[in-house]
């Protein structure tokens, strides 16, 4: 199963799923790496992180047409606020993952997949443009704490964290969803780099070198799929799409929990 055509096809399907809701699909990719391609927990997380780095870098470049880099730069203070927590969280999360037993890591991954399913059902369609609930130092403190938690989760799952960053940017900072999507990528990229750097010090990192062609094929498929999914964005009503994707995550969580 670990050949380039299958990896590309799986990546395309996953990217399309994520693209339908404006995400990269890494939360769907991780269970597939474990259950279908039979990578061990930490290996799957590291491969997912490496693939996500490529997909996020491409997505940030693609979105520049919709939200220019200059507009992203105007909100540097929000990016810096979240990064102050997420960079530390990414390092901590990666450190934890390298020390956990595989059985424990599977349980944590399964639990976080359930959390993401809940976010999709109850928070993903959060109303944009609302007034920020905090101001001043309280907003800064809330941003650092939120960033730290997101950084930990992103490292443990090898994901970009957009499913948490976008609602945070909307609900905490009062941004519109289009701008929140681009800012989430600007926060995700350096956050993932920190987690990736920490993972590179672990012996399991050899999985990236040994499966480089597989990973690149899956990343290419994910980019193509995300593009197609983005074109279909809004075609499937959220009332149907989000519960379906949440159900997929819940089924994946059960499989990962039972994985040996």
C-alpha positions as semicolon CSV with decimal commas, in nm:
position;residue;x (nm);y (nm);z (nm)
1;X;0,000;0,000;0,000
2;X;0,296;0,236;0,054
3;X;0,342;0,331;-0,310
4;X;0,321;0,671;-0,474
5;X;-0,004;0,626;-0,672
6;X;-0,195;0,509;-0,363
7;X;-0,034;0,784;-0,153
8;X;-0,132;1,048;-0,411
9;X;-0,489;0,918;-0,432
10;X;-0,529;0,904;-0,056
11;X;-0,381;1,252;-0,024
12;X;-0,619;1,387;-0,289
13;X;-0,924;1,240;-0,115
14;X;-0,811;1,376;0,221
15;X;-0,727;1,717;0,074
16;X;-1,069;1,737;-0,088
17;X;-1,240;1,659;0,244
18;X;-1,042;1,931;0,415
19;X;-1,086;2,174;0,128
20;X;-1,463;2,147;0,155
21;X;-1,441;2,322;0,492
22;X;-1,130;2,533;0,425
23;X;-0,877;2,308;0,603
24;X;-0,575;2,107;0,485
25;X;-0,714;1,770;0,589
26;X;-0,430;1,661;0,819
27;X;-0,680;1,555;1,085
28;X;-0,815;1,299;0,836
29;X;-0,469;1,203;0,707
30;X;-0,331;1,090;1,043
31;X;-0,582;0,806;1,105
32;X;-0,522;0,688;0,749
33;X;-0,145;0,676;0,801
34;X;-0,204;0,461;1,109
35;X;-0,486;0,231;1,000
36;X;-0,437;0,199;0,622
37;X;-0,064;0,248;0,574
38;X;0,028;0,083;0,904
39;X;0,276;0,340;1,034
40;X;0,335;0,336;1,407
41;X;0,194;0,621;1,614
42;X;0,496;0,851;1,634
43;X;0,602;0,771;1,277
44;X;0,254;0,863;1,153
45;X;0,260;1,191;1,348
46;X;0,602;1,287;1,206
47;X;0,500;1,201;0,849
48;X;0,176;1,392;0,895
49;X;0,373;1,692;1,023
50;X;0,614;1,681;0,726
51;X;0,327;1,653;0,479
52;X;0,134;1,931;0,652
53;X;0,433;2,165;0,625
54;X;0,433;2,130;0,246
55;X;0,055;2,166;0,219
56;X;0,039;2,473;0,446
57;X;0,324;2,649;0,263
58;X;0,143;2,592;-0,067
59;X;-0,193;2,702;0,079
60;X;-0,043;3,025;0,213
61;X;0,093;3,105;-0,134
62;X;-0,238;3,020;-0,302
63;X;-0,439;3,237;-0,063
64;X;-0,217;3,540;-0,136
65;X;-0,447;3,620;-0,428
66;X;-0,745;3,646;-0,197
67;X;-0,573;3,790;0,109
68;X;-0,244;3,966;0,013
69;X;0,063;3,926;0,232
70;X;0,047;4,300;0,302
71;X;-0,295;4,258;0,464
72;X;-0,167;3,965;0,668
73;X;0,127;4,179;0,780
74;X;-0,108;4,449;0,905
75;X;-0,224;4,203;1,171
76;X;0,127;4,110;1,285
77;X;0,037;4,178;1,650
78;X;-0,230;3,903;1,647
79;X;0,010;3,662;1,478
80;X;0,281;3,743;1,733
81;X;0,032;3,707;2,019
82;X;-0,067;3,354;1,919
83;X;0,290;3,255;1,827
84;X;0,409;3,353;2,174
85;X;0,212;3,057;2,303
86;X;0,202;2,821;2,004
87;X;0,580;2,802;1,952
88;X;0,631;2,691;2,311
89;X;0,331;2,458;2,288
90;X;0,464;2,298;1,970
91;X;0,798;2,219;2,134
92;X;0,632;2,085;2,447
93;X;0,384;1,874;2,249
94;X;0,658;1,721;2,033
95;X;0,867;1,646;2,342
96;X;0,573;1,469;2,506
97;X;0,499;1,266;2,192
98;X;0,857;1,133;2,170
99;X;0,843;1,012;2,530
100;X;0,502;0,846;2,526
101;X;0,443;0,476;2,475
102;X;0,271;0,395;2,147
103;X;-0,041;0,272;2,327
104;X;-0,069;0,599;2,518
105;X;-0,010;0,807;2,205
106;X;-0,288;0,619;2,023
107;X;-0,528;0,700;2,307
108;X;-0,432;1,067;2,303
109;X;-0,468;1,086;1,924
110;X;-0,812;0,920;1,942
111;X;-0,925;1,162;2,213
112;X;-0,808;1,467;2,016
113;X;-0,988;1,341;1,705
114;X;-1,308;1,336;1,910
115;X;-1,235;1,693;2,024
116;X;-1,186;1,803;1,662
117;X;-1,516;1,637;1,568
118;X;-1,683;1,845;1,839
119;X;-1,517;2,162;1,710
120;X;-1,647;2,092;1,360
121;X;-1,999;2,038;1,490
122;X;-2,028;2,324;1,735
123;X;-1,759;2,588;1,666
124;X;-1,644;2,571;1,303
125;X;-1,932;2,781;1,171
126;X;-1,876;3,051;1,433
127;X;-2,012;3,392;1,339
128;X;-1,744;3,630;1,214
129;X;-1,706;3,994;1,298
130;X;-1,824;3,964;1,657
131;X;-1,677;4,198;1,915
132;X;-1,367;4,058;2,082
133;X;-1,459;3,939;2,435
134;X;-1,137;4,076;2,587
135;X;-0,917;4,380;2,546
136;X;-0,571;4,493;2,652
137;X;-0,358;4,254;2,856
138;X;-0,650;4,012;2,902
139;X;-0,670;3,962;2,525
140;X;-0,293;3,913;2,504
141;X;-0,299;3,660;2,788
142;X;-0,593;3,473;2,633
143;X;-0,410;3,465;2,298
144;X;-0,094;3,320;2,454
145;X;-0,289;3,050;2,640
146;X;-0,495;2,962;2,332
147;X;-0,179;2,952;2,119
148;X;-0,004;2,722;2,367
149;X;-0,290;2,473;2,372
150;X;-0,319;2,477;1,992
151;X;0,058;2,433;1,957
152;X;0,054;2,127;2,181
153;X;-0,236;1,969;1,992
154;X;-0,082;2,050;1,653
155;X;0,244;1,878;1,751
156;X;0,077;1,572;1,902
157;X;-0,128;1,517;1,586
158;X;0,115;1,653;1,329
159;X;-0,149;1,895;1,200
160;X;-0,151;2,264;1,115
161;X;-0,413;2,340;1,380
162;X;-0,644;2,539;1,154
163;X;-0,953;2,369;1,297
164;X;-0,869;2,543;1,627
165;X;-0,692;2,856;1,505
166;X;-0,970;2,978;1,276
167;X;-1,244;2,970;1,547
168;X;-0,997;3,130;1,790
169;X;-0,921;3,416;1,549
170;X;-1,291;3,468;1,486
171;X;-1,423;3,440;1,843
172;X;-1,127;3,582;2,035
173;X;-1,007;3,855;1,797
174;X;-1,330;3,928;1,606
175;X;-1,187;3,868;1,255
176;X;-1,383;3,768;0,946
177;X;-1,347;3,408;0,831
178;X;-1,149;3,484;0,513
179;X;-0,881;3,681;0,697
180;X;-0,883;3,428;0,982
181;X;-0,804;3,151;0,734
182;X;-0,491;3,326;0,608
183;X;-0,373;3,435;0,952
184;X;-0,414;3,078;1,076
185;X;-0,171;2,962;0,806
186;X;0,075;3,238;0,902
187;X;0,065;3,111;1,262
188;X;0,066;2,743;1,165
189;X;0,380;2,749;0,951
190;X;0,632;2,864;1,216
191;X;0,451;2,659;1,480
192;X;0,487;2,342;1,274
193;X;0,852;2,422;1,199
194;X;0,928;2,428;1,572
195;X;0,751;2,096;1,627
196;X;0,922;1,950;1,321
197;X;1,264;2,064;1,447
198;X;1,198;1,895;1,781
199;X;1,090;1,571;1,611
200;X;1,406;1,576;1,398
201;X;1,607;1,502;1,713
202;X;1,422;1,174;1,770
203;X;1,533;0,845;1,614
204;X;1,185;0,795;1,467
205;X;1,253;1,091;1,236
206;X;1,424;0,848;0,999
207;X;1,073;0,763;0,875
208;X;1,078;1,086;0,672
209;X;1,396;0,988;0,487
210;X;1,285;0,628;0,436
211;X;0,944;0,730;0,300
212;X;1,032;1,057;0,122
213;X;0,874;0,966;-0,214
214;X;0,560;0,837;-0,038
215;X;0,534;1,159;0,165
216;X;0,586;1,388;-0,137
217;X;0,324;1,199;-0,337
218;X;0,074;1,231;-0,054
219;X;0,155;1,601;-0,014
220;X;0,104;1,658;-0,388
221;X;-0,227;1,473;-0,375
222;X;-0,334;1,674;-0,071
223;X;-0,260;2,003;-0,248
224;X;-0,455;1,898;-0,557
225;X;-0,740;1,767;-0,343
226;X;-0,752;2,082;-0,131
227;X;-0,773;2,290;-0,449
228;X;-1,063;2,080;-0,582
229;X;-1,234;2,085;-0,243
230;X;-1,196;2,461;-0,231
231;X;-1,372;2,491;-0,567
232;X;-1,659;2,284;-0,427
233;X;-1,671;2,489;-0,108
234;X;-2,035;2,574;-0,036
235;X;-2,175;2,317;-0,280
236;X;-2,255;2,076;0,002
237;X;-2,461;2,242;0,280
238;X;-2,280;2,273;0,614
239;X;-2,577;2,106;0,783
240;X;-2,487;1,787;0,596
241;X;-2,112;1,826;0,547
242;X;-1,998;1,901;0,902
243;X;-2,186;1,613;1,071
244;X;-2,056;1,377;0,802
245;X;-1,695;1,485;0,854
246;X;-1,741;1,469;1,231
247;X;-1,872;1,114;1,196
248;X;-1,565;1,019;0,989
249;X;-1,341;1,155;1,265
250;X;-1,534;0,966;1,534
251;X;-1,505;0,639;1,341
252;X;-1,135;0,708;1,291
253;X;-1,097;0,778;1,662
254;X;-1,246;0,440;1,749
255;X;-1,011;0,263;1,507
256;X;-0,706;0,444;1,638
257;X;-0,808;0,377;2,000
258;X;-0,827;0,004;1,925
259;X;-0,510;0,003;1,717
260;X;-0,231;-0,225;1,834
